[in-house]
């Protein structure tokens, strides 16, 4: 088993890289949205938003990991931690639904 400080470092490092990667790829998709045809543009924008949603989840997970490691998580009220979880789920469910609707529209055309 890894020592706690190494495990925490790996979680923070991988979490930060994941969030950064999501944002970079989302920006690339957003930049390509105008270069594609109408269908490709819609899909690029939808994928961009999906990745922004993933970045929100990654950031939330990272916040929880850091709060747990620093001992602050036990001081959070249920309202604070539940609100953060609600934000994370809202971001991913909204962007996933948006992607689904765009794909459905494109497959009908």
C-alpha positions as CSV (number, residue, x, y, z in Angstrom):
1,X,0.0,0.0,0.0
2,X,1.2,3.5,-0.8
3,X,1.8,6.0,2.0
4,X,-0.9,8.5,2.3
5,X,1.2,11.5,1.2
6,X,2.2,9.7,-2.0
7,X,-1.3,8.6,-2.7
8,X,-2.6,12.2,-2.1
9,X,0.1,13.6,-4.4
10,X,-0.9,11.2,-7.1
11,X,-4.6,12.1,-6.8
12,X,-3.9,15.8,-6.9
13,X,-1.4,15.5,-9.8
14,X,-3.7,13.2,-11.9
15,X,-6.8,15.3,-11.0
16,X,-5.1,18.6,-12.0
17,X,-3.8,17.0,-15.2
18,X,-7.3,15.6,-16.0
19,X,-9.0,19.0,-15.4
20,X,-6.4,20.8,-17.5
21,X,-6.6,18.2,-20.3
22,X,-10.4,18.5,-20.4
23,X,-10.2,22.3,-20.7
24,X,-7.5,22.2,-23.4
25,X,-9.4,19.7,-25.5
26,X,-12.7,21.6,-24.9
27,X,-11.1,24.8,-26.2
28,X,-9.8,22.9,-29.2
29,X,-13.2,21.6,-30.0
30,X,-14.7,25.0,-29.6
31,X,-12.1,26.4,-31.9
32,X,-12.9,23.8,-34.6
33,X,-16.6,24.5,-34.4
34,X,-16.5,27.2,-37.0
35,X,-14.3,25.2,-39.3
36,X,-16.7,22.3,-39.8
37,X,-19.9,22.1,-41.7
38,X,-23.1,22.8,-39.8
39,X,-23.4,19.3,-38.3
40,X,-19.7,19.2,-37.4
41,X,-20.0,22.6,-35.9
42,X,-22.9,21.5,-33.6
43,X,-21.1,18.3,-32.6
44,X,-17.9,20.2,-31.9
45,X,-19.6,22.7,-29.7
46,X,-21.5,19.9,-27.9
47,X,-18.3,17.9,-27.3
48,X,-16.7,21.1,-26.1
49,X,-19.5,21.6,-23.5
50,X,-19.3,17.9,-22.5
51,X,-15.6,18.4,-21.7
52,X,-16.3,21.5,-19.7
53,X,-18.7,19.5,-17.7
54,X,-16.1,16.8,-17.2
55,X,-13.7,19.5,-16.0
56,X,-16.3,20.6,-13.4
57,X,-16.5,17.0,-12.1
58,X,-12.8,16.7,-12.0
59,X,-12.4,20.0,-10.2
60,X,-15.0,19.0,-7.7
61,X,-13.4,15.7,-7.1
62,X,-10.1,17.4,-6.6
63,X,-11.6,19.8,-4.1
64,X,-13.0,16.9,-2.1
65,X,-9.6,15.1,-2.2
66,X,-7.8,18.2,-1.0
67,X,-10.4,18.9,1.7
68,X,-10.1,15.4,3.0
69,X,-6.3,15.4,3.0
70,X,-6.1,18.8,4.8
71,X,-8.7,17.8,7.4
72,X,-11.2,20.4,6.3
73,X,-13.8,18.1,4.9
74,X,-15.0,17.1,8.4
75,X,-15.8,20.7,9.0
76,X,-18.0,21.1,6.0
77,X,-21.7,21.1,6.6
78,X,-23.9,18.7,4.7
79,X,-25.3,21.7,2.8
80,X,-21.9,22.7,1.5
81,X,-20.8,19.2,0.4
82,X,-24.2,18.4,-1.1
83,X,-24.2,21.7,-3.0
84,X,-20.9,20.9,-4.5
85,X,-22.0,17.4,-5.5
86,X,-25.2,18.9,-7.0
87,X,-23.1,21.3,-9.0
88,X,-21.0,18.4,-10.3
89,X,-23.9,16.3,-11.2
90,X,-25.8,19.2,-12.8
91,X,-22.8,20.1,-15.0
92,X,-22.3,16.6,-16.3
93,X,-26.0,15.7,-16.7
94,X,-26.8,19.0,-18.5
95,X,-23.8,18.6,-20.9
96,X,-24.5,14.9,-21.5
97,X,-28.1,15.6,-22.3
98,X,-27.0,18.4,-24.6
99,X,-24.6,16.1,-26.4
100,X,-27.3,13.4,-26.7
101,X,-29.8,15.9,-28.2
102,X,-27.3,17.2,-30.7
103,X,-26.4,13.7,-31.8
104,X,-30.1,12.8,-32.1
105,X,-30.8,15.9,-34.2
106,X,-27.8,15.2,-36.4
107,X,-28.8,11.5,-37.0
108,X,-32.2,12.6,-38.1
109,X,-30.9,15.1,-40.7
